């Protein structure tokens, strides 16, 4: 069996400052061309989110969850209490927990592998959507301190 993989990167615009636990970190993330058509040119099958890497340039090392949706949704405003509408809740396809960080001198990253989250992308653009939520109280130094990379597989 041949697998096709694609890595998609998003850098949310975040607050350079403090967050409270359970706040949204950044706004709507759009992982473009995540669908099977972008990987293989026309298959009707779904894809799998195989892994993800979160880079934290502020070295806050706080648990962040990436909530994934198969359709666009009304995102919670950055640095506000995370709240999904009942309608948007029906489009949640998975959550990636960034918990265990590897530290460098002044930054850190968290790599999560083997997720195997199946996704049937149900939008014409072939995009996968998400929003980050903090489970701690980080303080970021710059609006670009966080970056998320998703590894998408199609078999």
Backbone as CSV, one residue per row, in Angstrom:
resi,resn,N_x,N_y,N_z,CA_x,CA_y,CA_z,C_x,C_y,C_z
1,UNK,0.842,-1.178,0.000,0.000,0.000,0.000,0.882,1.234,0.000
2,UNK,0.545,2.188,-0.820,1.301,3.421,-0.932,0.593,4.525,-0.144
3,UNK,1.361,5.234,0.670,0.800,6.336,1.447,1.311,7.662,0.900
4,UNK,0.441,8.625,0.840,0.818,9.978,0.479,0.747,10.825,1.735
5,UNK,1.753,11.689,1.942,1.770,12.530,3.134,1.941,13.987,2.731
6,UNK,1.321,14.846,3.503,1.449,16.283,3.305,1.572,16.936,4.670
7,UNK,2.456,17.912,4.789,2.592,18.696,6.011,2.042,20.085,5.746
8,UNK,1.162,20.535,6.626,0.521,21.845,6.482,0.823,22.662,7.736
9,UNK,1.274,23.888,7.537,1.721,24.749,8.640,0.781,25.934,8.808
10,UNK,0.479,26.259,10.058,-0.299,27.450,10.393,0.371,28.166,11.565
11,UNK,0.427,29.488,11.481,0.923,30.326,12.577,-0.210,31.261,12.987
12,UNK,-0.897,30.936,14.072,-1.995,31.812,14.488,-1.463,33.136,15.017
13,UNK,-2.221,34.182,14.829,-1.896,35.467,15.444,-2.449,35.424,16.859
14,UNK,-1.542,35.517,17.823,-1.928,35.388,19.226,-1.651,36.685,19.980
15,UNK,-2.103,36.746,21.225,-1.846,37.893,22.079,-0.430,37.829,22.623
16,UNK,0.293,38.925,22.518,1.586,39.035,23.198,1.252,39.452,24.628
17,UNK,1.043,38.464,25.470,0.622,38.729,26.840,0.065,37.471,27.483
18,UNK,-0.653,37.648,28.560,-1.120,36.534,29.380,-2.462,35.984,28.909
19,UNK,-2.625,34.683,29.110,-3.878,33.962,28.867,-4.303,33.298,30.166
20,UNK,-5.593,33.055,30.309,-6.123,32.272,31.423,-6.394,30.855,30.925
21,UNK,-6.452,29.916,31.839,-6.767,28.534,31.468,-8.090,28.481,30.720
22,UNK,-8.139,27.649,29.691,-9.320,27.404,28.848,-9.653,28.551,27.897
23,UNK,-8.689,29.442,27.650,-8.860,30.489,26.648,-8.478,29.969,25.265
24,UNK,-9.101,30.528,24.237,-8.686,30.278,22.865,-7.352,30.983,22.639
25,UNK,-6.459,30.306,21.939,-5.149,30.874,21.605,-5.133,31.080,20.097
26,UNK,-5.307,32.327,19.674,-5.436,32.618,18.253,-6.864,32.362,17.804
27,UNK,-7.100,32.604,16.537,-8.442,32.421,15.982,-8.549,31.160,15.159
28,UNK,-9.371,31.224,14.125,-9.614,30.102,13.233,-8.337,29.729,12.489
29,UNK,-7.961,28.460,12.552,-6.830,27.935,11.777,-7.396,27.194,10.576
30,UNK,-6.897,27.498,9.401,-7.339,26.841,8.176,-6.164,26.095,7.575
31,UNK,-6.213,24.779,7.648,-5.175,23.928,7.072,-5.611,23.609,5.646
32,UNK,-5.165,24.442,4.692,-5.629,24.346,3.306,-5.092,23.091,2.619
33,UNK,-5.876,22.610,1.660,-5.514,21.448,0.834,-5.206,20.202,1.659
34,UNK,-5.951,19.996,2.738,-5.755,18.808,3.561,-6.513,17.608,3.026
35,UNK,-7.521,17.853,2.215,-8.383,16.780,1.730,-7.696,15.845,0.768
36,UNK,-8.318,14.705,0.508,-7.715,13.686,-0.348,-7.450,14.165,-1.764
37,UNK,-8.262,15.076,-2.281,-8.028,15.570,-3.634,-6.695,16.293,-3.737
38,UNK,-6.309,16.988,-2.687,-5.032,17.694,-2.697,-3.861,16.722,-2.644
39,UNK,-4.082,15.542,-2.082,-3.006,14.566,-1.961,-2.917,13.625,-3.155
40,UNK,-4.044,13.334,-3.782,-4.012,12.306,-4.819,-4.698,12.680,-6.114
41,UNK,-5.307,13.848,-6.186,-5.914,14.284,-7.425,-7.270,13.690,-7.725
42,UNK,-8.080,13.373,-6.721,-9.441,13.013,-7.051,-10.080,11.889,-6.271
43,UNK,-9.417,11.289,-5.329,-10.011,10.185,-4.579,-11.147,10.683,-3.693
44,UNK,-12.142,9.842,-3.487,-13.264,10.198,-2.621,-13.069,9.735,-1.183
45,UNK,-11.958,9.087,-0.881,-11.734,8.605,0.474,-11.319,9.750,1.391
46,UNK,-11.307,9.471,2.682,-10.904,10.478,3.653,-9.404,10.488,3.836
47,UNK,-8.973,11.210,4.853,-7.559,11.302,5.188,-7.400,11.002,6.676
48,UNK,-6.152,10.902,7.106,-5.822,10.702,8.510,-4.861,11.791,8.959
49,UNK,-5.118,12.358,10.130,-4.129,13.225,10.756,-3.221,12.279,11.531
50,UNK,-1.989,12.167,11.053,-1.050,11.192,11.611,-0.225,11.763,12.753
51,UNK,0.123,13.036,12.658,0.955,13.637,13.682,0.874,15.143,13.630
52,UNK,1.455,15.772,14.651,1.458,17.226,14.722,2.653,17.683,15.549
53,UNK,3.125,18.871,15.225,4.207,19.492,15.989,3.777,20.917,16.324
54,UNK,3.887,21.278,17.593,3.615,22.638,18.031,4.943,23.249,18.465
55,UNK,5.275,24.384,17.894,6.494,25.104,18.250,6.116,26.283,19.131
56,UNK,6.792,26.420,20.263,6.511,27.468,21.250,7.768,28.319,21.426
57,UNK,7.838,29.444,20.727,9.034,30.296,20.775,9.182,31.026,22.101
58,UNK,8.124,31.061,22.914,8.188,31.700,24.235,8.532,30.705,25.339
59,UNK,8.648,29.424,24.974,9.006,28.356,25.929,8.082,28.345,27.149
60,UNK,6.776,28.396,26.887,5.799,28.371,27.971,5.479,26.947,28.421
61,UNK,5.633,25.977,27.525,5.468,24.550,27.847,4.132,24.219,28.522
62,UNK,3.084,24.938,28.168,1.774,24.704,28.756,0.965,23.796,27.828
63,UNK,0.101,22.979,28.400,-0.741,22.126,27.564,-1.642,22.979,26.691
64,UNK,-1.580,22.691,25.396,-2.486,23.298,24.429,-3.205,22.170,23.712
65,UNK,-4.492,22.343,23.483,-5.273,21.377,22.709,-5.633,22.016,21.382
66,UNK,-5.484,21.256,20.310,-5.928,21.692,18.996,-7.207,20.930,18.681
67,UNK,-8.332,21.649,18.653,-9.624,21.057,18.326,-9.773,21.139,16.804
68,UNK,-10.037,19.987,16.161,-10.124,19.907,14.701,-11.568,19.784,14.241
69,UNK,-11.876,20.463,13.139,-13.213,20.466,12.548,-13.105,20.114,11.069
70,UNK,-14.100,19.411,10.534,-14.083,19.089,9.107,-14.780,20.147,8.260
71,UNK,-15.314,21.177,8.886,-15.936,22.310,8.197,-15.541,23.590,8.934
72,UNK,-15.636,24.708,8.230,-15.366,25.980,8.898,-16.378,26.174,10.033
73,UNK,-15.989,26.944,11.026,-16.837,27.145,12.195,-16.645,28.564,12.703
74,UNK,-17.496,28.985,13.607,-17.348,30.292,14.231,-16.353,30.151,15.377
75,UNK,-15.159,30.656,15.146,-14.092,30.512,16.136,-14.316,31.458,17.313
76,UNK,-13.818,31.061,18.464,-13.805,31.915,19.641,-12.723,32.974,19.437
77,UNK,-12.973,34.186,19.870,-11.975,35.253,19.756,-10.730,34.888,20.562
78,UNK,-9.580,35.283,20.053,-8.318,35.064,20.755,-8.395,35.611,22.176
79,UNK,-7.880,34.827,23.119,-7.770,35.215,24.526,-9.128,35.377,25.207
80,UNK,-10.147,34.700,24.675,-11.474,34.651,25.310,-11.739,33.199,25.706
81,UNK,-12.659,32.993,26.628,-13.004,31.631,27.062,-13.498,30.823,25.867
82,UNK,-12.864,29.684,25.618,-13.187,28.841,24.465,-14.625,28.355,24.571
83,UNK,-15.402,28.591,23.500,-16.806,28.200,23.491,-17.204,27.883,22.058
84,UNK,-17.673,26.675,21.824,-18.101,26.238,20.495,-19.622,26.191,20.477
85,UNK,-20.222,26.669,19.393,-21.682,26.595,19.295,-22.117,25.140,19.186
86,UNK,-23.364,24.868,19.524,-23.899,23.506,19.422,-23.822,22.989,17.987
87,UNK,-24.082,23.845,17.022,-24.024,23.455,15.615,-22.607,23.106,15.206
88,UNK,-21.642,23.939,15.583,-20.240,23.680,15.230,-19.690,22.450,15.951
89,UNK,-20.212,22.166,17.136,-19.765,20.995,17.893,-19.955,19.706,17.091
90,UNK,-20.973,19.678,16.229,-21.250,18.484,15.420,-20.187,18.235,14.358
91,UNK,-19.314,19.200,14.103,-18.270,19.059,13.096,-16.883,18.820,13.684
92,UNK,-16.803,18.610,15.000,-15.519,18.277,15.629,-15.142,16.860,15.206
93,UNK,-13.892,16.702,14.729,-13.434,15.380,14.283,-12.308,14.829,15.150
94,UNK,-11.773,15.645,16.038,-10.716,15.152,16.915,-10.060,16.275,17.688
95,UNK,-9.226,15.876,18.642,-8.464,16.816,19.452,-7.046,16.297,19.567
96,UNK,-6.085,17.183,19.377,-4.675,16.836,19.570,-4.208,17.541,20.832
97,UNK,-3.694,16.771,21.779,-3.208,17.308,23.047,-1.694,17.484,22.978
98,UNK,-1.234,18.725,23.100,0.196,19.014,23.161,0.556,19.141,24.633
99,UNK,1.254,18.135,25.160,1.482,18.064,26.601,2.962,18.026,26.958
100,UNK,3.720,17.153,26.327,5.105,16.893,26.711,6.071,17.611,25.766
101,UNK,6.694,18.663,26.249,7.554,19.509,25.434,9.020,19.119,25.541
102,UNK,9.751,19.399,24.486,11.207,19.295,24.473,11.735,20.722,24.456
103,UNK,12.584,21.040,25.438,13.063,22.416,25.582,14.379,22.636,24.860
104,UNK,14.507,23.814,24.275,15.772,24.351,23.796,16.113,25.504,24.742
105,UNK,17.099,26.293,24.419,17.524,27.365,25.314,16.393,28.342,25.622
106,UNK,15.726,28.858,24.582,14.692,29.867,24.819,13.398,29.559,24.072
107,UNK,13.223,28.324,23.651,12.011,27.895,22.947,11.783,26.415,23.222
108,UNK,10.657,25.908,22.736,10.360,24.493,22.943,9.426,24.011,21.841
109,UNK,9.277,22.698,21.771,8.339,22.116,20.821,7.747,20.858,21.413
110,UNK,6.585,20.499,20.892,5.900,19.286,21.313,5.497,18.529,20.055
111,UNK,5.984,17.315,19.910,5.657,16.474,18.756,4.744,15.342,19.210
112,UNK,3.648,15.157,18.490,2.699,14.090,18.796,2.597,13.218,17.547
113,UNK,2.879,11.944,17.682,2.894,11.030,16.541,1.870,9.912,16.721
114,UNK,1.562,9.237,15.617,0.689,8.074,15.657,-0.738,8.381,16.049
115,UNK,-1.245,9.538,15.670,-2.597,9.939,16.066,-3.681,9.127,15.373
116,UNK,-3.505,8.902,14.076,-4.461,8.107,13.300,-5.901,8.612,13.451
117,UNK,-6.097,9.945,13.330,-7.430,10.546,13.425,-8.056,10.547,12.028
118,UNK,-9.095,9.742,11.810,-9.731,9.731,10.485,-10.583,10.980,10.285
119,UNK,-10.490,11.545,9.082,-11.247,12.760,8.789,-11.855,12.646,7.395
120,UNK,-13.153,12.827,7.325,-13.838,12.988,6.049,-14.089,14.480,5.909
121,UNK,-13.320,15.101,5.021,-13.427,16.548,4.862,-14.631,16.853,3.992
122,UNK,-15.562,17.616,4.555,-16.851,17.844,3.910,-17.019,19.295,3.487
123,UNK,-16.017,19.808,2.793,-16.123,21.153,2.249,-15.405,21.190,0.914
124,UNK,-15.845,22.063,0.042,-15.331,22.110,-1.328,-13.865,22.508,-1.399
125,UNK,-13.375,23.251,-0.424,-11.987,23.719,-0.471,-10.985,22.648,-0.052
126,UNK,-11.459,21.556,0.533,-10.545,20.516,0.997,-9.753,20.914,2.227
127,UNK,-10.253,21.876,2.989,-9.545,22.373,4.169,-9.980,21.642,5.431
128,UNK,-9.056,21.559,6.360,-9.304,21.099,7.717,-9.166,22.329,8.593
129,UNK,-10.008,22.466,9.596,-10.030,23.671,10.420,-9.723,23.327,11.872
130,UNK,-9.254,24.320,12.625,-8.970,24.072,14.025,-8.867,25.340,14.831
131,UNK,-8.796,25.141,16.147,-8.538,26.243,17.070,-7.788,25.692,18.269
132,UNK,-6.809,26.466,18.725,-6.024,26.091,19.894,-6.699,26.586,21.167
133,UNK,-6.573,25.779,22.224,-7.118,26.114,23.538,-6.033,25.838,24.567
134,UNK,-5.772,26.794,25.458,-4.783,26.573,26.499,-5.445,25.938,27.720
135,UNK,-4.731,25.040,28.361,-5.211,24.431,29.605,-4.447,24.954,30.812
136,UNK,-3.549,25.904,30.538,-2.784,26.551,31.601,-2.907,28.056,31.457
137,UNK,-1.908,28.777,31.928,-1.940,30.240,31.886,-0.624,30.773,31.322
138,UNK,-0.391,30.582,30.018,0.870,31.038,29.432,0.891,32.559,29.236
139,UNK,2.092,33.084,29.109,2.308,34.475,28.730,3.261,34.477,27.556
140,UNK,2.766,34.873,26.392,3.587,34.877,25.184,4.214,36.239,24.976
141,UNK,5.397,36.244,24.361,6.151,37.479,24.156,5.812,38.161,22.838
142,UNK,5.446,37.369,21.825,5.180,37.933,20.499,3.927,37.307,19.901
143,UNK,3.334,37.977,18.942,2.097,37.495,18.322,2.321,36.285,17.414
144,UNK,3.572,35.916,17.181,3.897,34.769,16.321,4.646,33.681,17.086
145,UNK,4.486,33.613,18.391,5.230,32.645,19.210,4.802,31.193,19.006
146,UNK,3.627,30.950,18.449,3.119,29.588,18.293,3.000,29.246,16.812
147,UNK,3.409,28.022,16.475,3.218,27.499,15.119,2.773,26.051,15.232
148,UNK,1.847,25.648,14.358,1.329,24.268,14.352,1.572,23.664,12.972
149,UNK,2.121,22.444,12.965,2.291,21.675,11.724,1.515,20.379,11.861
150,UNK,0.677,20.098,10.864,-0.073,18.835,10.826,0.495,17.956,9.734
151,UNK,0.629,16.668,10.023,1.000,15.679,9.014,-0.262,14.927,8.636
152,UNK,-0.639,15.040,7.366,-1.854,14.424,6.838,-1.461,13.234,5.964
153,UNK,-2.120,12.079,6.173,-1.859,10.877,5.380,-3.107,10.459,4.621
154,UNK,-2.884,9.966,3.427,-3.939,9.325,2.655,-3.389,8.006,2.160
155,UNK,-4.123,6.937,2.427,-3.668,5.603,2.014,-4.336,5.122,0.780
